[in-house]
Amino acid sequence: MWTEWGLWLEHVIVTAASRVEYVVVETGTWDAVPEPYALMGVFPSPAGA
């Protein structure tokens, strides 16, 4: 199950990055946490790098 979910999430992240979009994953509850659990970014390479 986790492998299938991981492959799906990988597809979502790569597709969003190719469109210069963000992917937000929440805890799934109504209780908002005061700080993010994890914050990650995908940055394009400089031209010619």
WOKABEL-V44251 format. One record per pair of residues at least 12 apart in sequence whose ideal C-beta (glycine too) atoms are under 6 Angstrom apart, sorted by the first residue. I is the first residue (numbers start at 1). J is the second residue. D is the distance in whole Angstrom. If there is no record, write none. Layout:
((I J D) (I J D))
This chain:
((17 42 4))
